[in-house]
Amino acid sequence: MTATTSTDRAATRTEPGSPPAWLALAAVGVTLVLWASAFVAIRHLAGAFSPGSLSLGRLLVGSGCLAVVAMGRGLPRPTGRQWASIVTIGVLWFGVYNVALNAGEHHVDAGTAVMLIQVSPVLVALLAAIFLHERFTTFLALGLALAFGGVALIATASGGSSGDRSMLGVALCLLAAVVYSVSLVLQKPLVASMPAIHVTWLACTIGAVVCLPFLGQLVDDTRAASASDIWWVVYLGIFPTAIAFTTFAYALRTMSASSLGVTTYLVPPITIVMGWLFLSETPPTMAYVGGVLALVGVAVARRKPRTLADEPPVPA
């Protein structure tokens, strides 16, 4: 009996050279916590750095940290098609996303911003159905309707408190959600054929180049900022950027784009608690209702008919 148990245990061990199964889940967990902290840090820095200068500072630090690790694994040699995807991700996710989110958090609190970003998993599922040949189901259509109904409630709650400025913040956060969704779908096939660290480093560097027009603002803001605020910018570059984007890209390599995107529904409660603890800010009451409705929409969008549950994905 002992011999059988030993044999069974040996059979269940991970094959030599393959990463343990828990590593992808750990990567997702690290990503979610660090990204949640980023929303709070961005809101904290809203009075010290402009959206563009904060984006550039964060990306310069992130690109430098990523370069140290990436260059140690050799020089990447993307194909022409891969370069096109990397440049697009760099411009959209690392450039446009950061500037739009930073600007949005000048007008809405961190909790509201992160709840608006949560329409992304539904958009990812929709884009994956269109471009990655994943199935478009009735559940996805219903989920889209519910999610955007939640967004409408969040926008109404935010606009009712501060008027046009809050509505501008809502619009900017939704723009960030859209470019995030497009970038995630582009990144999925990319990390299947390239190391995640190389993809993240190249895209982050391209994002920094895109934000170079804000260099003058970064210099001025840094001179006027406190040492504590400057260190917060460094934190954003190292942890939510260099580390979290790399762990996210690693997880994406072993999970479907839409499945990984839906795990980000854990970010809002983490962000709201952090915002309450560190900034003494919470979203408007009705925004919570909208956030829950949006998450219900995400859950519905990810549901699959039983007859399709065991079918393999359609190849792209």
C-alpha positions in Angstrom: 0.0 0.0 0.0 2.9 2.3 0.8 4.5 1.5 -2.5 1.3 2.3 -4.4 1.0 5.7 -2.6 4.5 6.6 -3.4 4.0 5.7 -7.1 0.8 7.8 -7.2 2.5 10.7 -5.6 5.4 10.5 -8.1 2.9 10.4 -11.0 1.2 13.6 -9.9 4.5 15.6 -9.6 5.0 18.3 -12.1 7.1 17.3 -15.1 10.7 18.5 -14.8 11.2 21.9 -16.3 7.5 22.9 -16.3 6.3 25.6 -13.8 4.1 24.5 -10.9 0.4 24.9 -11.4 0.0 27.4 -8.6 2.5 29.8 -10.2 -0.1 31.3 -12.6 -2.5 31.9 -9.7 0.2 33.5 -7.7 1.0 35.7 -10.6 -2.6 36.8 -10.9 -2.8 37.5 -7.1 0.3 39.7 -7.2 -1.0 41.6 -10.2 -4.4 42.3 -8.6 -3.0 43.6 -5.3 -0.4 45.8 -7.0 -2.8 47.2 -9.6 -5.3 48.0 -6.8 -2.6 50.0 -5.0 -1.9 51.9 -8.2 -5.4 53.4 -8.3 -4.9 54.7 -4.8 -1.4 56.0 -5.5 -2.5 57.8 -8.6 -5.3 59.5 -6.8 -2.9 60.5 -4.0 -0.5 62.1 -6.6 -3.3 63.9 -8.5 -2.4 67.2 -6.8 1.4 66.9 -7.3 1.8 65.6 -10.8 -0.1 66.2 -14.1 -1.5 63.2 -15.9 1.2 63.2 -18.6 4.2 63.8 -16.3 3.0 61.1 -13.9 2.7 58.7 -16.8 6.2 59.5 -18.1 7.8 59.2 -14.7 6.1 55.9 -14.0 7.0 54.4 -17.4 10.7 55.6 -17.3 11.2 53.9 -14.0 9.3 50.8 -15.1 11.2 50.5 -18.4 14.5 50.8 -16.6 13.7 48.1 -14.1 12.3 45.8 -16.8 15.4 46.3 -19.0 17.7 44.9 -16.2 15.8 41.7 -16.2 14.9 41.5 -19.9 18.5 42.1 -21.2 19.7 39.3 -18.9 17.6 36.9 -20.9 19.0 38.0 -24.3 17.8 40.4 -26.9 14.3 39.9 -28.2 13.9 39.5 -31.9 10.2 40.1 -32.8 8.9 39.5 -36.3 7.3 42.3 -38.2 3.8 41.3 -37.1 4.9 41.0 -33.5 6.5 44.5 -33.6 3.1 45.9 -34.9 1.3 44.3 -31.9 4.0 45.5 -29.4 3.9 49.0 -30.7 0.1 49.1 -30.6 0.1 47.8 -27.0 2.8 50.3 -26.0 0.9 53.2 -27.4 -2.5 52.2 -26.1 -2.0 50.3 -22.9 1.2 52.0 -21.6 0.6 55.4 -23.2 -3.0 56.3 -23.7 -4.3 54.1 -20.8 -2.0 55.7 -18.2 -2.6 59.3 -19.3 -6.4 58.8 -19.5 -6.6 57.0 -16.1 -4.4 59.6 -14.4 -6.5 62.4 -15.8 -9.7 60.6 -14.8 -8.6 60.3 -11.2 -8.2 64.0 -11.0 -12.0 64.1 -11.1 -13.2 60.9 -9.5 -12.0 58.9 -6.5 -10.0 55.7 -6.8 -12.9 53.4 -6.0 -15.1 54.9 -8.7 -12.3 54.8 -11.2 -11.6 51.1 -10.7 -15.3 50.2 -10.9 -15.5 51.9 -14.3 -12.4 50.0 -15.5 -14.3 46.8 -14.6 -16.3 47.0 -17.9 -13.0 45.8 -19.4 -13.5 42.0 -18.9 -16.8 42.2 -20.8 -15.1 44.2 -23.6 -12.3 41.6 -23.6 -14.8 38.8 -24.0 -16.5 40.6 -26.8 -13.2 41.4 -28.6 -11.9 37.8 -28.0 -15.1 36.5 -29.7 -14.4 38.8 -32.6 -10.7 38.6 -33.1 -9.6 35.4 -31.2 -12.5 33.3 -32.5 -13.8 32.6 -29.0 -17.6 32.0 -28.9 -20.1 34.8 -28.8 -23.0 33.6 -26.6 -26.3 34.9 -25.4 -24.8 35.2 -22.0 -22.1 37.6 -23.4 -24.8 39.8 -24.9 -26.8 39.9 -21.7 -23.6 40.5 -19.7 -22.8 43.5 -21.9 -26.2 45.0 -21.2 -25.9 44.5 -17.5 -22.3 45.8 -17.3 -23.1 49.0 -19.2 -26.2 49.5 -17.1 -23.9 49.5 -14.1 -21.6 52.0 -15.7 -24.6 54.3 -16.3 -25.5 54.1 -12.6 -21.8 54.9 -11.6 -21.8 57.8 -14.0 -25.1 59.2 -12.7 -23.9 58.9 -9.1 -20.6 60.6 -9.9 -22.1 63.3 -12.0 -24.7 64.1 -9.4 -22.0 65.1 -6.8 -19.6 67.3 -8.8 -21.2 67.9 -12.2 -19.3 68.1 -15.4 -15.9 67.6 -13.9 -16.9 64.2 -12.5 -18.5 63.2 -15.8 -15.2 64.1 -17.6 -13.5 61.7 -15.1 -16.0 59.0 -15.9 -15.4 59.4 -19.7 -11.6 59.3 -19.3 -11.8 56.1 -17.2 -14.0 54.5 -19.8 -11.5 55.4 -22.5 -8.8 53.7 -20.4 -11.1 50.6 -20.1 -11.5 50.5 -23.9 -7.7 50.7 -24.7 -7.0 48.2 -22.0 -9.4 45.7 -23.6 -7.9 46.1 -27.1 -4.4 45.7 -25.7 -5.2 42.5 -23.8 -6.6 40.8 -26.8 -3.5 41.8 -28.8 -1.2 40.6 -26.1 -2.7 37.1 -25.8 -1.2 35.6 -29.0 2.0 37.7 -28.5 3.0 36.2 -25.1 2.3 32.7 -26.5 5.4 33.0 -28.7 7.6 35.5 -26.8 8.8 35.8 -23.2 6.5 37.9 -21.1 9.3 40.0 -19.8 10.4 41.0 -23.3 6.9 41.9 -24.4 6.3 44.0 -21.2 9.7 45.7 -21.5 9.3 46.7 -25.1 5.7 47.9 -24.7 6.6 49.9 -21.6 9.6 51.5 -23.4 7.4 52.4 -26.3 4.8 53.9 -23.9 7.6 56.0 -22.3 8.6 57.3 -25.8 5.0 58.2 -26.6 4.9 60.2 -23.3 8.2 62.1 -23.9 6.3 65.3 -24.9 5.5 65.5 -21.1 9.2 65.7 -20.1 9.1 69.4 -19.4 6.1 68.9 -17.1 7.8 66.0 -15.4 10.8 68.1 -14.6 8.7 71.0 -13.2 6.5 68.7 -11.2 9.4 66.8 -9.7 11.1 70.0 -8.6 7.9 71.1 -6.8 7.0 67.7 -5.4 7.9 66.4 -1.9 10.3 63.6 -1.5 7.4 61.3 -0.4 5.5 62.0 -3.6 8.6 61.4 -5.8 9.0 58.0 -4.1 5.3 57.2 -4.9 6.1 57.7 -8.5 9.0 55.4 -8.2 6.8 52.9 -6.5 4.3 53.0 -9.4 7.1 52.4 -11.9 8.6 49.4 -10.0 5.6 47.6 -8.5 2.3 48.2 -10.4 4.3 48.6 -13.7 7.4 46.5 -13.9 6.4 43.7 -11.6 2.6 43.6 -12.0 2.6 43.9 -15.8 5.1 41.1 -16.0 3.2 38.8 -13.7 0.0 39.6 -15.7 1.7 38.7 -19.0 3.0 35.5 -17.5 -0.5 34.5 -16.3 -2.0 35.4 -19.7 0.3 32.9 -21.3 -1.5 30.0 -19.5 -5.1 31.4 -19.4 -7.6 32.6 -22.0 -7.8 36.3 -22.5 -11.4 36.6 -21.3 -10.8 34.2 -18.3 -7.9 36.2 -17.0 -9.7 39.5 -17.7 -12.6 38.5 -15.4 -10.3 37.9 -12.4 -9.8 41.7 -12.2 -13.3 41.9 -10.5 -11.3 41.4 -7.3 -9.5 44.7 -7.8 -12.5 47.1 -6.9 -13.0 45.8 -3.3 -9.3 45.9 -2.6 -9.0 49.4 -4.1 -12.0 50.7 -2.2 -10.6 49.4 1.1 -7.2 50.9 0.4 -8.8 54.2 -0.6 -10.8 54.3 2.6 -7.7 53.5 4.7 -5.1 55.7 3.1 -7.2 58.5 1.4 -10.4 58.6 3.5 -12.3 58.5 0.3 -15.2 56.2 -0.8 -17.4 56.2 -3.9 -20.9 57.6 -3.8 -23.5 55.1 -2.5 -25.3 54.6 -5.9 -21.9 53.9 -7.5 -21.7 50.7 -5.4 -25.0 49.6 -6.9 -23.6 50.3 -10.3 -20.4 48.5 -9.5 -22.2 45.4 -8.3 -24.4 45.4 -11.5 -21.3 45.7 -13.6 -19.7 42.7 -11.9 -22.9 40.7 -12.3 -22.7 41.5 -16.0 -19.1 40.3 -16.1 -20.2 37.0 -14.4 -23.1 36.5 -16.8 -20.8 37.3 -19.8 -18.4 34.6 -18.8 -21.1 31.9 -18.4 -21.1 29.2 -21.0 -23.8 26.8 -22.2 -23.4 23.3 -20.8 -23.3 21.9 -24.3 -20.2 24.0 -25.1 -18.5 23.7 -21.8 -16.2 20.8 -22.8 -15.5 21.9 -26.4 -12.0 23.0 -27.1 -11.5 26.6 -28.1 -11.7 27.4 -31.8 -8.1 28.1 -33.1 -7.4 31.6 -34.2 
